[in-house]
Amino acid sequence: METVITIRQAVMAEDEKCAFRVRETLKERKILGVNIIGSPGCGKTTLLEQTAAHIERESPFSFLVIEGDVETARDAQRLAAANVEALQINTKGACHLEAHVIENALQTLGFSSARYRRDLDVIFIENVGNLVCPAEFDLGEDFKVAVSSVPEGADKPLKYPMLFSQAAVVLLTKVDLLPYVKFDKALFARDVKALNPKAPIMELDLTSGAGLESWIAFIAKRLEEKRHVV
């Protein structure tokens, strides 16, 4: 048992070094790194599609996506169809992304050269669909986003406390289904606040776009804050 723990600590320690280098790279370039975490089907990719459609009209920031999935490039293809640059990462069975993978992705995107995109403001990392493992790993991001949908039920924050306690913002998606699904909004809000009093909860209907303005404004504000960090 001690040997297993030691190996795990060594692996995690090495990945933390990668996370540090990713964070320093993004800091140097004043690029905001956002780690989006949620269950399969909660609306992570749709959020990014709708974000692209919204900012195409208002242009508060530019972004690309590092797309994590166990298999297929379907989400990256969806984003490409929405004119979003996306780099697909397939984990081949792993339930989360790790910092060394993100570091390699930045190199693939050209961040190791002087020709990195100077017009890039934000990198969204769409993590593998999972509420558990992705919350345990620092990818070098500036903050995590917890995404939970109405059909999943209101009890998820206390069932998966690490993610909700770490998140800088909690997105409740598919609120258009509230009339048809049993969901206790008061319980959800109470549990989130018990775990993370400072995290705002944003309700999103990604079909109509309702709530996107608050999400876009939140990202734009955090980007502006990062630009002024010395």
TORMI-527412 format. One record per atom (N, C-alpha, C): residue in one letter; x, y, z. Coordinates in steps of 0.001 Angstrom, whole numbers, padded with zeros to 6 digits, always signed. Layout:
BEGIN
AXYZ/...
***
This chain:
BEGIN
M+000827-001206+000000/M+000000+000000+000000/M+000861+001255+000000/E+001926+001284+000799/E+002788+002457+000853/E+003445+002712-000500/T+003808+001635-001189/T+004447+001785-002497/T+003487+002427-003496/V+002224+002013-003487/V+001231+002578-004390/V+001065+004061-004124/I+000964+004449-002871/I+000808+005860-002522/I+002025+006661-002969/T+003183+006120-002772/T+004407+006814-003169/T+004444+007046-004670/I+004078+006054-005446/I+004066+006194-006900/I+003064+007256-007304/R+001894+007217-006715/R+000869+008210-007059/R+001354+009610-006725/Q+001993+009774-005567/Q+002504+011086-005189/Q+003540+011570-006183/A+004398+010671-006645/A+005433+011051-007596/A+004820+011499-008921/V+003820+010761-009395/V+003155+011111-010646/V+002458+012456-010519/M+001733+012660-009420/M+001026+013917-009207/M+002008+015083-009101/A+003122+014864-008425/A+004114+015920-008263/A+004683+016345-009606/E+004933+015386-010475/E+005464+015708-011808/E+004433+016476-012619/D+003166+016086-012502/D+002118+016776-013250/D+001920+018193-012725/E+002128+018394-011433/E+002031+019737-010859/E+003088+020663-011438/K+004250+020120-011781/K+005281+020922-012449/K+004802+021363-013828/C+004128+020447-014515/C+003567+020797-015824/C+002501+021883-015678/A+001658+021758-014647/A+000623+022759-014403/A+001244+024122-014145/F+002335+024151-013412/F+003043+025414-013135/F+003539+026037-014440/R+004108+025217-015323/R+004623+025745-016586/R+003484+026241-017481/V+002371+025518-017498/V+001208+025974-018265/V+000731+027312-017737/R+000628+027415-016421/R+000149+028661-015816/R+001075+029832-016129/E+002371+029583-016079/E+003336+030639-016382/E+003261+031052-017847/T+003061+030091-018740/T+002930+030392-020164/T+001724+031292-020418/L+000590+030937-019822/L-000621+031737-020004/L-000495+033097-019343/K+000165+033143-018203/K+000372+034418-017507/K+001222+035358-018345/E+002287+034817-018917/E+003190+035630-019741/E+002463+036244-020931/R+001525+035505-021491/R+000811+035965-022672/R-000516+036631-022349/K-000847+036745-021057/K-002093+037387-020615/K-003316+036678-021192/I-003228+035356-021273/I-004338+034544-021769/I-005030+033891-020587/L-006346+033972-020554/L-007138+033367-019486/L-007358+031893-019785/G-007058+031032-018812/G-007287+029604-018954/G-008469+029169-018111/V-009468+028548-018729/V-010715+028201-018047/V-010988+026715-018221/N-011094+025996-017115/N-011302+024549-017101/N-012781+024265-016851/I-013489+023807-017871/I-014933+023568-017784/I-015176+022097-017472/I-015870+021846-016359/I-016081+020481-015877/I-017568+020225-015657/G-018033+019096-016137/G-019423+018721-015935/G-019676+017323-016469/S-020839+016793-016172/S-021211+015442-016608/S-021397+015377-018118/P-021336+014174-018706/P-021683+014033-020118/P-023106+014533-020365/G-023274+015339-021392/G-024610+015796-021755/G-025120+016997-020994/C-024288+017589-020133/C-024776+018733-019348/C-024799+020025-020160/G-024145+020031-021329/G-024203+021219-022184/G-022895+021970-022323/K-021764+021323-022040/K-020465+022020-022110/K-020159+022492-023533/T-020315+021591-024496/T-020010+021962-025879/T-021013+022977-026404/T-022274+022801-026065/T-023294+023766-026476/T-022999+025140-025888/L-022525+025177-024652/L-022136+026445-024034/L-021081+027147-024885/L-020091+026399-025336/L-019014+026992-026128/L-019513+027414-027508/E-020396+026621-028110/E-020989+027008-029390/E-021757+028320-029254/Q-022568+028410-028211/Q-023376+029611-028020/Q-022529+030808-027602/T-021457+030545-026864/T-020528+031625-026520/T-019928+032209-027791/A-019532+031337-028714/A-018962+031794-029981/A-019976+032620-030767/A-021222+032156-030809/A-022253+032884-031552/A-022501+034252-030939/H-022458+034318-029615/H-022721+035578-028927/H-021591+036568-029147/I-020359+036125-028976/I-019249+037072-029083/I-018938+037422-030534/E-019444+036630-031474/E-019278+036994-032879/E-019969+038321-033158/R-021050+038578-032418/R-021786+039831-032591/R-021154+040962-031792/E-020620+040647-030606/E-020167+041711-029714/E-018655+041766-029527/S-017955+040667-029820/S-016485+040592-029816/S-015809+041079-028538/P-016235+040613-027342/P-015544+041028-026124/P-014201+040323-025935/F-014041+039144-026540/F-012773+038418-026459/F-012739+037327-027535/S-011541+036852-027833/S-011363+035733-028754/S-010987+034501-027942/F-011286+033316-028465/F-010948+032109-027718/F-010746+030921-028645/L-010075+029916-028110/L-010020+028606-028734/L-010312+027571-027661/V-010491+026318-028072/V-010903+025263-027150/V-009941+024082-027241/I-009505+023601-026096/I-008856+022297-025996/I-009935+021330-025557/E-010262+020408-026433/E-011444+019551-026278/E-011043+018160-025811/G-011478+017773-024615/G-011154+016471-024058/G-012310+015494-024146/D-012049+014324-024699/D-013035+013250-024764/D-012305+011915-024705/V-013008+010896-024280/V-012420+009561-024271/V-012144+009105-025699/E-013123+009277-026579/E-012987+008885-027983/E-013727+009887-028870/T-013487+009807-030151/T-014094+010576-031244/T-013673+012048-031217/A-013897+012678-032367/A-013623+014118-032495/A-014924+014874-032741/R-016024+014315-032310/R-017329+014903-032645/R-017530+016289-032042/D-017089+016483-030802/D-017269+017803-030197/D-016389+018843-030876/A-015163+018469-031213/A-014284+019389-031934/A-014865+019722-033304/Q-015490+018751-033936/Q-016119+018981-035240/Q-017313+019921-035097/R-018069+019755-034026/R-019183+020682-033765/R-018673+022106-033601/L-017593+022254-032856/L-017040+023582-032624/L-016474+024179-033903/A-015818+023339-034712/A-015287+023821-035986/A-016413+024335-036877/A-017559+023645-036842/A-018714+024081-037622/A-019248+025423-037139/A-018950+025749-035875/A-019346+027040-035298/A-018221+028066-035410/N-017218+027757-036247/N-016076+028644-036479/N-015232+028860-035224/V-015145+027816-034413/V-014311+027852-033210/V-013103+026955-033430/E-011905+027496-033241/E-010706+026676-033320/E-010685+025722-032134/A-010547+024433-032408/A-010578+023429-031344/A-009534+022361-031604/L-008793+022033-030572/L-007810+020955-030637/L-008359+019765-029859/Q-008582+018654-030557/Q-009151+017463-029929/Q-008084+016653-029207/I-008395+016252-027983/I-007558+015326-027224/I-008418+014126-026856/N-008002+012933-027253/N-008679+011698-026860/N-007857+010995-025796/T-008472+010722-024670/T-007751+010144-023535/T-007644+008629-023609/K-008378+008003-024529/K-008320+006549-024717/K-008636+005783-023423/G-009645+006243-022720/G-010097+005552-021520/G-009937+006339-020232/A-009023+007286-020191/A-008828+008083-018969/A-010022+009002-018768/C-010389+009192-017497/C-011616+009921-017177/C-011389+011411-016944/H-010193+011918-017271/H-009890+013323-017023/H-008672+013730-017848/L-008491+015021-018000/L-007276+015553-018599/L-006255+015826-017507/E-004975+015830-017888/E-003896+016134-016950/E-003021+017240-017521/A-002234+017857-016666/A-001498+019051-017056/A-000474+018791-018155/H+000160+017621-018138/H+001153+017359-019184/H+000502+017285-020555/V-000758+016862-020601/V-001489+016823-021862/V-001776+018244-022350/I-002134+019128-021416/I-002387+020523-021776/I-001104+021198-022231/E-000003+020894-021571/E+001287+021457-021972/E+001634+021023-023394/N+001416+019761-023706/N+001656+019268-025062/N+000727+019941-026067/A-000508+020175-025644/A-001477+020836-026525/A-001026+022258-026856/L-000495+022967-025873/L-000004+024317-026124/L+001157+024307-027104/Q+001998+023311-027005/Q+003102+023190-027957/Q+002571+022919-029363/T+001556+022057-029451/T+000938+021774-030749/T+000326+023026-031352/L-000211+023883-030496/L-000833+025124-030950/L+000187+026218-031271/G+001456+025932-031032/G+002498+026884-031391/G+002974+027788-030282/F+002633+027471-029035/F+003007+028339-027927/F+004497+028269-027593/S+005187+027286-028123/S+006617+027171-027846/S+007447+028024-028796/S+006781+028655-029750/S+007499+029494-030707/S+007078+030943-030536/A+007770+031812-031225/A+007442+033238-031163/A+006200+033557-031980/R+005663+032562-032679/R+004538+032806-033580/R+003204+032420-032938/Y+003148+032377-031610/Y+001884+032046-030971/Y+000874+033148-031280/R-000390+032805-031187/R-001447+033750-031564/R-001487+034930-030617/R-001150+036095-031106/R-001119+037286-030266/R-002510+037889-030072/D-003473+037444-030871/D-004829+037962-030726/D-005696+037079-029841/L-005114+036055-029247/L-005888+035104-028446/L-006052+035607-027017/D-007295+035569-026512/D-007586+036064-025167/D-007857+034949-024159/V-008570+033906-024586/V-009045+032878-023660/V-008825+031492-024260/I-008403+030555-023422/I-008411+029141-023785/I-009399+028430-022870/F-010443+027890-023459/F-011382+027057-022725/F-010926+025608-022842/I-010820+024932-021708/I-010518+023508-021697/I-011813+022781-021355/E-012374+022087-022324/E-013567+021284-022044/E-013099+019919-021584/N-013189+019678-020299/N-012673+018446-019723/N-013571+017261-020074/V-013060+016078-019858/V-013834+014854-020079/V-015070+014873-019183/G-016205+014418-019708/G-017443+014436-018944/G-017368+013601-017675/N-017309+014277-016536/N-017092+013590-015256/N-017130+014643-014155/L-017794+014358-013053/L-017846+015306-011938/L-016817+015013-010854/V-016072+013918-011001/V-015177+013496-009919/V-013714+013780-010249/C-013130+012943-011084/C-011678+012996-011322/C-011166+014336-011848/P-011847+014984-012810/P-011287+016236-013325/P-011071+017304-012259/A-011863+017267-011206/A-011724+018277-010154/A-010444+018096-009343/E-009857+016901-009403/E-008671+016616-008604/E-007384+017116-009238/F-007430+017470-010538/F-006203+017755-011268/F-006108+019223-011663/D-004996+019843-011289/D-004681+021201-011701/D-004099+021143-013100/L-004726+021839-014049/L-004247+021840-015424/L-003444+023096-015750/G-003269+023962-014761/G-002613+025238-015012/G-003605+026325-015369/E-004897+026028-015192/E-005944+026987-015521/E-006009+028107-014482/D-006706+029177-014835/D-006942+030247-013871/D-008064+029881-012908/F-009056+029184-013403/F-010144+028743-012525/F-010953+027645-013202/K-011735+026957-012378/K-012633+025903-012851/K-014060+026437-012935/V-014806+025875-013852/V-016234+026165-014000/V-016983+024857-013795/A-017952+024860-012887/A-018797+023683-012669/A-020079+023846-013472/V-020372+022843-014299/V-021591+022872-015101/V-022490+021731-014650/S-023730+022067-014305/S-024696+021059-013884/S-026016+021369-014568/S-026689+020353-015063/S-027938+020578-015794/S-029143+020162-014958/V-030267+020767-015263/V-031504+020491-014546/V-031867+019000-014549/P-031756+018280-015678/P-032137+016861-015659/P-031285+015991-014744/E-030083+016460-014383/E-029229+015675-013488/E-029749+015650-012055/G-030576+016607-011693/G-031089+016684-010333/G-030372+017733-009502/A-031032+018168-008436/A-030524+019268-007610/A-029527+018815-006556/D-029306+017523-006434/D-028482+017021-005334/D-027002+016891-005662/K-026586+017319-006837/K-025205+017066-007272/K-024133+017807-006470/P-024350+019046-006027/P-023264+019731-005303/P-022749+018978-004082/L-023622+018481-003235/L-023163+017774-002040/L-022671+016369-002356/K-023134+015807-003471/K-022637+014484-003864/K-021223+014567-004444/Y-020918+015691-005062/Y-019606+015893-005696/Y-019005+017211-005208/P-018693+017285-003926/P-018349+018571-003313/P-017039+019182-003788/M-016055+018377-004180/M-014766+018960-004559/M-014918+019941-005713/L-015615+019540-006760/L-015782+020412-007910/L-016508+021696-007524/F-017626+021568-006822/F-018433+022745-006526/F-017764+023665-005510/S-016926+023112-004657/S-016215+023958-003686/S-015046+024692-004337/Q-014521+024168-005457/Q-013388+024788-006135/Q-013802+025779-007220/A-014988+025623-007762/A-015388+026381-008949/A-015479+027878-008670/A-015044+028660-009658/A-015177+030118-009560/A-016585+030560-009923/V-017296+029723-010675/V-018678+029999-011054/V-019370+028663-011294/V-020655+028606-010981/V-021466+027408-011201/V-022534+027742-012235/L-022583+026950-013303/L-023580+027149-014345/L-024657+026080-014242/L-025886+026517-014118/L-027027+025598-014132/L-027655+025688-015510/T-027499+024626-016292/T-027959+024637-017677/T-029299+023920-017835/K-029893+024098-019007/K-031163+023470-019383/K-032302+023901-018462/V-032258+025175-018048/V-033326+025671-017176/V-034660+025755-017908/D-034639+025662-019242/D-035889+025620-019997/D-036689+024361-019690/L-036036+023355-019063/L-036730+022113-018712/L-037339+022137-017317/L-037170+023222-016595/L-037691+023306-015221/L-039194+023020-015118/P-040006+023447-016090/P-041435+023132-015977/P-041745+021645-016118/Y-040785+020867-016618/Y-041055+019467-016939/Y-040264+018473-016092/V-039308+018971-015313/V-038433+018108-014527/V-038489+018524-013065/K-038550+017561-012192/K-038551+017870-010764/K-037149+018318-010350/F-037034+019581-009976/F-035733+020138-009631/F-035937+021199-008560/D-035259+021041-007428/D-035394+021964-006300/D-034307+023029-006396/K-034648+024174-006996/K-033666+025239-007184/K-033145+025777-005852/A-034005+025856-004870/A-033589+026373-003562/A-032559+025453-002917/L-032790+024145-003013/L-031837+023173-002471/L-030499+023274-003194/F-030543+023351-004515/F-029314+023455-005311/F-028516+024682-004890/A-029182+025821-004817/A-028501+027066-004447/A-027964+027010-003022/R-028747+026461-002133/R-028321+026363-000732/R-027079+025486-000584/D-027053+024366-001300/D-025911+023456-001203/D-024662+024064-001828/V-024820+024749-002963/V-023667+025408-003580/V-023097+026460-002636/K-023940+027272-002060/K-023483+028339-001174/K-022850+027784+000094/A-023344+026644+000564/A-022737+026019+001736/A-021308+025572+001446/L-021073+025114+000226/L-019744+024655-000168/L-018843+025800-000607/N-019444+026800-001239/N-018658+027831-001923/N-019446+029143-001933/P-019429+029874-000837/P-020260+031079-000716/P-019976+032152-001760/K-018765+032177-002296/K-018392+033252-003213/K-018725+032957-004679/A-019039+031714-004987/A-019275+031360-006387/A-020669+031786-006833/P-020771+032604-007877/P-022099+032931-008398/P-022714+031733-009103/I-024034+031656-009072/I-024767+030626-009799/I-025479+031303-010957/M-025189+030856-012169/M-025814+031437-013356/M-026730+030424-014004/E-027948+030818-014249/E-028922+029949-014901/E-028897+030214-016403/L-028758+029134-017182/L-028624+029267-018623/L-029652+028423-019369/D-030269+029034-020344/D-031079+028313-021327/D-030325+028454-022643/L-029568+027435-023000/L-028713+027524-024176/L-029488+027342-025473/T-030779+027030-025367/T-031617+026970-026560/T-031974+028367-027028/S-032368+029200-026092/S-032734+030581-026425/S-031577+031558-026248/G-030562+031144-025485/G-029456+032043-025193/G-029640+032839-023916/A-030734+032609-023204/A-030985+033349-021968/A-029913+033041-020932/G-029354+034089-020345/G-028319+033938-019329/G-026906+034039-019860/L-026747+033977-021182/L-025401+034018-021755/L-024691+035339-021493/E-025471+036420-021407/E-024851+037721-021180/E-024060+037737-019882/S-024606+037121-018841/S-023921+037088-017545/S-022652+036253-017623/W-022711+035139-018333/W-021545+034272-018520/W-020441+035003-019283/I-020807+035643-020385/I-019836+036377-021193/I-019208+037500-020383/A-020039+038207-019618/A-019528+039313-018804/A-018576+038810-017724/F-018876+037641-017165/F-018007+037061-016138/F-016629+036751-016720/I-016595+036114-017887/I-015319+035782-018525/I-014564+037057-018896/A-015263+038022-019458/A-014616+039272-019853/A-014013+039990-018650/K-014711+039956-017528/K-014198+040600-016315/K-012951+039896-015811/R-012983+038569-015774/R-011804+037824-015304/R-010619+038014-016244/L-010885+038130-017533/L-009824+038395-018498/L-009201+039760-018235/E-010031+040748-018005/E-009528+042097-017737/E-008697+042122-016464/E-009139+041401-015454/E-008372+041317-014202/E-007008+040697-014450/K-006971+039659-015277/K-005687+038996-015537/K-004736+039903-016299/R-005284+040678-017193/R-004435+041591-017973/R-003736+042620-017094/H-004291+042894-015938/H-003722+043913-015062/H-002867+043314-013937/V-002719+041984-013955/V-001842+041347-012975/V-000399+041505-013434/V+000434+042003-012535/V+001852+042214-012880/V+002601+040891-012728/
***
